[in-house]
Amino acid sequence: MRLLEKVLWVIAARAGSKGIPDKNIKPLCGIPLLAYRIRSALKIAHREDVIISTDSKKYARIAADYGVTVPFIRPSELSTDSAASADVIWHAMQWAESSGRRYDAVGLLEPTSPFLYANRLFEAVKRLFKNDEAENIVAVRKVSPSTFYIQKESEYLDVISRRIAREGFLRRQDERSEVTPSGGFYIAKWSSFKSNKSFYTDKTLSFLVSDIEGLEIDEPLDWEFAEFIVENHLENLSDGEF
């Protein structure tokens, strides 16, 4: 499975983690977390088109062991808690262009979303380039729609919909469909990212993923759930149903 479009896949793996120490290289059922994204990317891209952007030589060595290119150690100013992902991607793109490489798109993969596999990345890229007007495509997952918010002063629930206030309920089928970025991938056409320095424009496509595909590992409980998924082979379920 190879894409006709040439994509630079950037796996962003900064060292350190507050919730889970060295999360990005911690073995998840025997495999370093970042290796899940490496394996997926290498199924649809050539080795030289998958790179690790990291500030750690240790992380770089582990990534290289799994067959990816580690062309640089990320500068310290791009390795802080406040560093923007867009700046990390722009740094990788500048490296690529200075090396004489040409790409149709750039994709950001984060190790914390290990269950979004190659076939889904393949689908996303094809969808993006099938739409001439689209500039980006981002993985999203469904969330429960909000029908209330909390007033700052009183902390009482404030009803958003007058209909709810009048009837006391909102039918499920009347609820809005709401999504949030899953962290699974962010892909932009090369020219678009150069112009906007962002994966979000008014021409960003959504790519809906299942709950399992959309799992982001941030806290110890997320890690335990990820282990459960792998041990029970649930990551193979495309619809995310148990």
N, C-alpha and C positions, 0 to 999 in steps of 0.2 A: 504494500500500500504506500504509494508515493504521490505527493501533490504535484500538480503542474505548476502551481504558483510557488515561488521561492520565498520562504518565510524564515526570518531570523528568530529563533526561539530563545528567549532569555529567561533562565531560571534564576530568580532572585533569592539568594540564600545568605542573609546576613547572620553573623555569628551572635551567639547569646540569645537568651529568651528569659523573660521574667517568670512567666507561668510554668514553663517546662524547660529546665536547663538544657542548652544545646539541642533544642527541639529539632532543628532542621537536619541534624545528622544522627539523632537518636534512632536506634533500630526499632522499626515497627514490624513485629513478627519476624525478626532476623534480617531485615533490610533497612538501611538508612532511609529516613523519611524522604529526603530529596531524590533518592534513587527511583522512587515511583514515578516522578515527573520526568526524569531522564529517560527511563525505559519507554514511556509513552511517546515522548517526542522523537526518539530515535526510530520508532516504527514508521514514522511518516516523513522523516527528514534525514538528510545526510549528516554524518558526525560533525563536519565543520560548520553546520548551520544551527547547532545547538550549543549554547554557551552558558556557563555559570558566571553570574555576577556576585562575587562574595568579597568580604573584607578579611577573610581568614585563609591562611595558607593550609591549615588543617582541612578545612572544608574543601578547598581546591583539590587537595590530594585525593580525598575520598571521591569527589566528583569525577576526577580523571580516571580513577579505577573503574568507574562505570561507563567510560567511553566517551565523555564529552570534552569539548574544548574549554580550557580555562586561560583565556588570552591576557588577562590582567587581574590584579587585585584591586578591588573597588576603593577609590579614594576615601579618606576618613570623613570628608564632608558629606559623602553620600551614604554613610554607614551609621548615622545617628537615628534615634527613635523618631525624630521629626523629619527625616529625609523623605522626600516625596518619591513615590514609585515612578512617576513620570520623568523625574530627573535621572533616575537610575537607567531607565529605558533610553533616554536621549544620550546618555553617556555611552551606552553600548552601541547605539546607532552611529555615533560619531566615530567610534573605534572601527566599526565595519566600513564606513565610507572612506576613512583614512587608509584602510587596508586594501582599498580598491574593490570591495565587494558590493554587489548590487542585489537588492531584494525588492520583492513586490509588497511585502508586509512584515510587520514585527509583532511578535506575540509574547506576552508576559505570563509566565507560569510560576505559581507560588507553591513551595513544598507542602504547605499546610493544607492543600486540597489534593490528597493523593489518589482519589478514586474517580477522577475524570480522565478517562483513558483515550488512547490514540484515535479510535473510531469517532469519538465525539469531537476531538480537535479537527479531524479531517472534515467532518460535516460542517463545522463552524466556518472553516476557511472557504469551503465551497459555497456556502450560503453568502458569505461576505462578497465574494467575487462574482457571484451570479447577479448581484444587485449593483448596477453601475453607479447609482447615486449614493449608496451606503459608504460610510467612511470607516466604521468600526463595528465590532461585535463583541458583546460581553456576556459571560455566563451569569444567569440569574436563577434564583429559586423562589418559589411562592412563599408568602408570609400571610398570616391571618390579618385581614383588613382591620384597621382601627375605626371604632365607632365612637369612642370617647377620648377626651383628654383631661388632664388634671389641671384645675385652676391653681395658679401659683400662690395666691394669697390664702384661699380657704382650704385648698387641697380637696375640695369636693369634685366629683366627676361632673364634667360639663358635657352635655349631649351635643354632638356635632349636628346630627340631623333632626330637624323639627318633626319629621315624621316619627322618629323614634320617641321623641318627647310626647307626641300625641297618641301614638298607638302602643308604646311601651315595648316594642320589639322591632327587629329588622329581619326579614326573611333571608335565609342563606343565599337564595338565588338572586337577591337584590344587592348583595354585597359587591363592592368593587373588587376587581382582580388586582392584587398588589404583589409586587416582586421586590427583591433586593439583590444586589450583586452577591454572587456566591463565593467569589474568590477563585473559581476554577480556571478561568483564563480571561485575558483581555487581549484582543487582536485588533490591530489597526493597519489600514493600507499605509504603506511607507510615506507616500506624499502627504497624506492627511496628518500623520503624527508630526511630520516635520513642520507643517503649517500651524497645528493647534497645540502641540506638546501635551496632548491629552487623549484618553480613550473615550472621552465623553463629549460628544457634539450633538447637534440636533439631528444628526444622521447616524446615530448609533443603534445597531440592531440588538435585540435581546435574543438569548439562546437559553431556553428553559431547561433546567437539569433537575434530576430527581433529588430527593432528600439525601440519599447516600452519596451521589455524585457531588452534591453541594456541601458536604460536610467540611467545615473548616476546623482544624485542630488548633485551639488556642489555650485551652485549660486541661488539667489532668483528666477531668471527666470525659472530655472529647477524645483524649488518647485512649482511654479504656473502651470507649464505644468503637473507635477505629480498630482496636485489637479484636473486639467481638466480631466486627464486620469481616475482617480477614480470616479469622479462625473458622467462621461459619460460611465462608465463600459468598457472603451477601453482596460483595462488590460486583459480582457478575450479574446482579439483577438490574436490568435496564430501567425498570419502572420504580425501583426503590421500595417495593412492597416487601414486607416480612412474611 
